[in-house]
Amino acid sequence: MDTNIQTKSGFAALIGRPNVGKSTLMNEIIGQKIAITSHKPQTTRNRIQTVYTCDKGQIVFLDTPGIHKAKNKLGEYMVNVAENTLKDVDVVLWLVEASSYIGAGEKHIADQLQKANVPVILVMNKIDKVKREELIAFIDSYRKILDFAEIVPVSAIKGENTDTLIEQIFKYLPYGPMFYDEDTVTDQPLKQIAAEMIREKALKCLDEEIPHGIAVYIDIMRERESGGLWDIEATIVCERDSHKGIIIGKQGAMLKKIGSAARYEIERLVEAKVNLKVWVKVRKEWRDSDVQLKNFGYTEK
């Protein structure tokens, strides 16, 4: 007997405006930190694939960059990644904040979803911040702009109602074998996750303007033969000399703060001690350079 027929497997895209909690929701469902989070927009830049496996089958989540009005080539790349993801999936989760305000950004996403011809689940996040009667009114506002397959209110940060969301997603997935073995939680290489963790700490430590202009890449990442210790060398790239000074900080204090916060996260990831060295380099206007974007891994492929 073919046991594969009993399981469902498919792809679910997480889309929404910047900062609505897509990465937080995905990390909560997976039970592990894969996507970085911060209160600043444009935190997620690439499409991140994570895998949720249970007795029912497997959901492959695609966490996309927030859909926004692009101001440079990096922004255009991010929006293209998000909008192209809609063509590759079985179901779309449109994450919105619990609010009745539907602005131009939400209307643009609704237009994209109308064309996508795929079931859309409206996921209303941050319900921990609103009253129940308000929530009903908020849901009604969204019902008017798109015909949703399901509407699920959740609190990603508190893990509320995520079980219901999983059940609803499975309703729209086809029967078939799993795409990944059950131990897989992401397709992201370790190097990529480590670089993103450093960028997350920089986002949290630095001022508003600088984080948009930084990228992080790993020069060296290797485990010592004796085991139990990783050597990692990373570079934070920024766009201006003045930014470099701020990132390094007085007597290197800011860079040290970013490095030690990142090291703690990476040690949890690799389950070993980490010897982390971080450098800072200036690459002027890298966000508008095709070559630099490619170097930092922001390519359509």
C-alpha positions in Angstrom: 0.0 0.0 0.0 1.3 3.5 -0.9 1.4 5.4 2.4 2.3 8.6 0.6 -1.4 9.0 -0.5 -2.3 9.5 3.2 -0.2 12.7 3.5 -0.6 16.1 2.1 2.3 18.3 1.0 2.5 21.7 -0.6 3.8 25.2 -0.6 2.4 28.2 1.4 3.6 31.7 0.7 3.6 34.3 3.5 3.0 37.7 2.0 2.2 41.1 3.4 3.5 44.6 3.9 6.8 45.1 5.8 6.6 44.7 9.5 3.4 42.8 9.9 5.1 39.8 11.6 5.7 37.3 8.7 9.0 36.1 10.0 7.8 36.0 13.6 4.9 33.8 12.6 7.1 31.5 10.6 9.6 31.1 13.4 6.8 30.4 15.8 5.3 27.6 13.6 8.6 26.0 12.9 9.6 26.3 16.6 13.1 27.5 15.6 14.6 30.8 14.7 15.3 30.8 11.0 14.1 34.2 9.7 15.5 37.3 11.4 13.0 39.8 12.9 13.1 43.4 13.9 10.8 46.4 14.2 12.4 48.0 11.1 10.9 47.5 7.6 12.8 45.5 4.9 14.2 43.1 7.5 13.6 40.1 5.2 15.3 40.5 1.9 15.4 37.1 0.3 12.7 34.4 0.0 13.3 32.1 3.0 12.0 28.5 2.8 11.1 26.6 6.0 9.5 23.2 6.4 6.8 22.2 8.9 6.2 18.4 9.2 3.6 16.6 11.2 1.4 13.4 10.9 -0.8 15.1 8.3 2.1 15.8 6.0 4.3 18.8 5.2 3.9 22.5 4.6 6.8 24.3 2.9 6.5 27.9 3.9 8.0 30.7 1.7 8.6 33.8 3.8 8.8 36.7 1.4 10.2 40.3 1.7 7.5 42.8 2.5 5.7 44.3 -0.6 6.4 48.0 -0.6 7.2 50.9 -3.0 10.7 50.3 -4.2 13.2 53.1 -3.9 16.3 51.4 -5.3 17.4 48.2 -7.1 17.5 46.2 -3.8 13.9 47.3 -3.2 12.8 46.3 -6.7 14.5 42.9 -6.3 12.7 42.3 -3.0 9.3 43.2 -4.4 9.9 41.0 -7.5 10.8 38.1 -5.2 7.6 38.5 -3.2 5.3 38.9 -6.2 6.9 36.0 -8.2 6.4 33.7 -5.2 2.7 33.8 -5.8 3.1 31.8 -9.0 4.7 28.8 -7.3 2.4 28.0 -4.4 -0.7 26.0 -3.4 -2.0 28.6 -0.9 -1.2 32.2 0.0 -1.3 33.5 3.6 -1.8 37.2 3.5 -0.7 38.6 6.8 -2.2 41.9 8.0 -2.2 43.7 11.3 -5.5 43.8 13.3 -6.7 47.1 12.0 -9.5 48.5 9.9 -7.1 50.8 8.0 -6.7 49.5 4.4 -4.2 51.7 2.7 -2.6 51.8 -0.8 -0.2 49.0 0.2 -2.9 46.6 1.1 -4.9 47.5 -2.0 -1.9 46.8 -4.2 -1.5 43.4 -2.5 -5.2 42.6 -3.0 -4.8 43.4 -6.7 -1.8 41.0 -7.0 -3.8 38.3 -5.2 -6.8 38.8 -7.4 -4.6 37.9 -10.5 -2.8 35.0 -8.7 -5.7 32.5 -9.0 -4.7 30.7 -5.8 -6.7 30.2 -2.5 -5.9 33.1 -0.1 -6.1 32.8 3.7 -6.3 36.1 5.5 -4.2 35.9 8.6 -5.0 38.8 11.0 -2.0 39.1 13.3 -1.4 41.0 16.6 -4.9 40.1 17.9 -3.3 40.3 21.4 -3.4 44.1 21.0 -7.1 44.6 20.2 -10.6 43.9 21.7 -12.7 41.1 20.3 -15.5 43.4 19.0 -12.9 45.5 17.2 -11.6 42.4 15.5 -14.9 41.5 13.9 -15.1 45.0 12.4 -11.5 44.7 11.1 -12.3 41.4 9.4 -15.4 42.9 7.8 -13.3 45.7 6.3 -11.0 43.1 4.6 -13.8 40.9 3.4 -14.9 43.8 1.2 -11.7 43.9 -0.8 -11.0 40.2 -1.5 -12.8 36.8 -1.5 -10.8 34.9 1.1 -10.8 31.1 1.3 -10.4 31.4 5.1 -9.9 34.1 7.7 -7.7 33.2 10.8 -6.9 35.7 13.5 -3.6 34.9 15.3 -1.0 36.4 17.6 2.4 35.3 16.1 4.4 36.6 19.1 2.3 34.7 21.6 1.6 31.7 19.4 -2.2 32.1 19.7 -4.3 30.2 17.2 -1.4 29.0 15.1 -2.7 25.4 15.4 -6.0 26.5 13.7 -4.0 28.2 10.9 -2.0 24.9 10.3 -5.3 23.0 10.0 -6.7 25.5 7.5 -3.5 25.4 5.4 -3.7 21.6 5.1 -7.2 21.9 3.6 -5.8 23.5 0.5 -2.7 21.2 -0.1 -2.7 18.3 -2.5 -2.2 14.7 -1.4 1.3 13.4 -2.1 4.7 12.5 -0.7 6.8 14.9 1.3 9.3 17.1 -0.4 11.9 17.0 2.5 12.8 14.5 5.2 11.2 15.2 8.5 14.3 16.6 10.2 14.7 19.4 7.6 13.5 22.8 8.9 15.0 25.1 6.2 16.8 25.2 2.8 18.9 28.1 4.0 22.6 27.3 4.2 24.2 27.8 7.7 26.4 30.6 6.3 23.3 32.5 5.2 21.5 32.2 8.5 24.6 33.2 10.4 25.1 36.3 8.2 21.4 37.2 8.7 21.7 36.9 12.5 24.6 39.4 12.4 22.5 41.7 10.3 19.5 41.3 12.7 21.7 42.4 15.7 23.0 45.4 13.6 19.4 46.3 12.9 18.5 46.2 16.6 21.6 48.2 17.7 21.8 50.9 15.1 19.7 54.0 14.1 16.9 54.1 11.6 18.7 55.1 8.4 21.9 53.0 8.6 20.3 49.5 8.7 18.7 49.8 5.2 22.2 50.4 3.8 23.9 47.4 5.3 24.6 43.9 4.1 26.5 41.1 5.8 28.5 38.3 4.3 30.6 35.5 5.8 34.2 35.3 4.7 35.1 32.2 6.7 32.9 29.7 8.6 34.5 26.4 9.7 34.3 24.0 12.6 37.7 23.1 14.1 38.7 19.5 13.8 38.7 19.0 17.5 35.0 19.9 17.4 33.0 22.1 19.8 34.3 25.4 18.3 33.6 27.3 15.1 35.7 30.1 13.6 33.6 32.7 11.8 34.8 35.9 10.1 32.1 38.2 8.7 32.0 41.6 7.0 29.3 44.2 7.5 29.1 46.4 4.4 27.7 49.9 4.6 27.3 52.8 2.1 29.2 55.7 3.7 32.3 56.4 5.7 30.2 58.1 8.3 28.1 55.0 8.7 31.3 52.9 9.1 32.2 55.1 12.1 28.8 54.7 13.7 28.8 50.9 13.2 32.3 50.6 14.8 31.4 53.0 17.5 33.6 54.7 20.1 36.7 52.5 20.6 34.9 49.7 18.8 32.0 49.5 21.4 29.1 49.3 18.9 30.8 46.6 16.8 31.6 44.6 19.9 27.9 44.9 21.0 26.7 43.7 17.6 29.3 40.9 17.6 28.6 39.5 21.0 24.8 39.6 20.5 25.2 37.7 17.2 27.7 35.2 18.6 25.1 34.2 21.3 22.5 33.5 18.6 24.9 31.7 16.3 26.1 29.5 19.2 22.5 28.4 19.7 22.3 27.7 16.0 25.4 25.5 15.6 25.2 24.1 19.2 28.9 24.9 19.9 31.1 27.7 20.9 31.9 30.4 18.3 34.9 32.6 17.8 33.4 35.5 15.8 35.3 38.3 14.2 33.4 41.1 12.4 34.9 43.7 10.1 33.2 46.8 8.5 33.7 47.9 4.8 32.3 50.7 2.7 30.7 50.0 -0.7 29.1 53.2 -1.9 25.6 52.9 -3.2 25.7 49.1 -3.3 21.9 48.9 -3.2 21.8 50.3 -6.7 24.7 48.2 -8.1 23.7 45.0 -10.0 27.2 43.5 -9.4 27.2 44.3 -5.6 23.6 42.9 -5.2 24.7 39.7 -6.9 27.8 39.5 -4.7 25.7 39.7 -1.6 23.3 37.0 -2.7 20.4 39.1 -3.9 19.8 37.5 -7.3 16.6 36.4 -8.9 17.8 32.8 -9.2 
